[in-house]
Amino acid sequence: MADKKGAAAVSSNPLESLVGKLKPNKMSGRMMKYPYTFTAKLAQFPFQYYLKNQWYLKYYFIGVFLCIPVFSKIQGLARSPENLKKWAEKKAH
């Protein structure tokens, strides 16, 4: 019985495991009627629903992760010593 419970808690999708960590604990057995604090609102927000059913949120995260290496490469080229030297020479004239 414990094996079934442990196997059900493990998810193949890493986003589901992340969202599962954000779910609030039900210490009193019931949820708040209205979450007053920002963290309580964040904990009760249905992230899993939006990740599964909203295409723009999914592709936003995919786009961000795909753009990070491109932007870091551009930043590395812009701040290279050769480029800084070239701009210093242009600025001196």
C-alpha positions as CSV (number, residue, x, y, z in Angstrom):
1,M,0.0,0.0,0.0
2,A,2.8,2.4,0.8
3,D,4.5,1.6,-2.6
4,K,1.3,2.7,-4.4
5,K,1.2,5.9,-2.5
6,G,4.9,6.7,-3.1
7,A,4.6,5.8,-6.8
8,A,1.5,8.1,-7.2
9,A,3.4,11.0,-5.7
10,V,6.3,10.7,-8.2
11,S,5.6,12.5,-11.4
12,S,7.3,12.2,-14.7
13,N,6.7,15.9,-15.5
14,P,9.1,18.2,-13.6
15,L,6.6,21.1,-13.8
16,E,4.0,19.0,-11.9
17,S,6.5,18.2,-9.2
18,L,7.3,21.9,-8.8
19,V,3.7,22.9,-8.7
20,G,3.0,20.1,-6.2
21,K,5.5,21.7,-3.9
22,L,3.7,25.0,-4.0
23,K,0.3,23.5,-3.0
24,P,-0.7,24.6,0.5
25,N,-0.7,22.1,3.3
26,K,-4.1,21.4,4.9
27,M,-3.1,21.6,8.5
28,S,-6.6,22.4,9.8
29,G,-8.4,20.3,7.2
30,R,-9.8,23.2,5.3
31,M,-8.5,26.0,3.1
32,M,-8.8,29.7,3.8
33,K,-11.9,31.3,2.3
34,Y,-9.9,34.3,1.1
35,P,-6.1,34.2,1.1
36,Y,-5.0,37.5,2.6
37,T,-1.3,37.4,2.1
38,F,0.5,37.4,-1.3
39,T,2.1,34.0,-0.5
40,A,-1.3,32.5,0.4
41,K,-2.7,33.8,-2.9
42,L,0.4,32.4,-4.7
43,A,0.0,29.0,-3.0
44,Q,-3.7,28.7,-4.0
45,F,-3.2,29.8,-7.6
46,P,-4.0,27.0,-10.0
47,F,-0.6,26.8,-11.7
48,Q,-1.1,23.3,-12.9
49,Y,-4.4,24.2,-14.7
50,Y,-2.8,27.1,-16.5
51,L,0.3,25.1,-17.5
52,K,-1.8,22.4,-19.0
53,N,-4.6,24.5,-20.6
54,Q,-3.0,27.8,-21.6
55,W,-0.7,27.6,-24.6
56,Y,0.8,31.1,-24.2
57,L,2.1,30.4,-20.7
58,K,3.7,27.2,-21.8
59,Y,5.4,28.8,-24.9
60,Y,6.4,31.9,-22.9
61,F,8.6,29.7,-20.6
62,I,9.9,27.7,-23.6
63,G,10.8,31.0,-25.4
64,V,12.6,32.4,-22.4
65,F,14.7,29.3,-22.0
66,L,15.5,29.2,-25.7
67,C,16.5,32.9,-25.7
68,I,18.8,32.8,-22.7
69,P,21.8,31.2,-24.6
70,V,21.3,33.6,-27.5
71,F,21.2,36.7,-25.3
72,S,24.2,35.5,-23.2
73,K,26.2,35.0,-26.4
74,I,25.3,38.5,-27.6
75,Q,26.3,39.9,-24.2
76,G,29.6,38.0,-24.3
77,L,30.4,39.4,-27.7
78,A,29.4,42.9,-26.7
79,R,31.6,42.8,-23.6
80,S,34.6,41.1,-25.2
81,P,38.0,42.9,-24.7
82,E,38.3,43.4,-28.5
83,N,34.9,45.1,-28.7
84,L,35.6,47.3,-25.7
85,K,38.9,48.4,-27.2
86,K,37.2,49.2,-30.5
87,W,34.6,51.3,-28.7
88,A,37.2,53.1,-26.6
89,E,39.0,54.0,-29.8
90,K,35.8,55.4,-31.4
91,K,35.0,57.3,-28.2
92,A,38.5,58.9,-28.2
93,H,38.0,60.4,-31.7
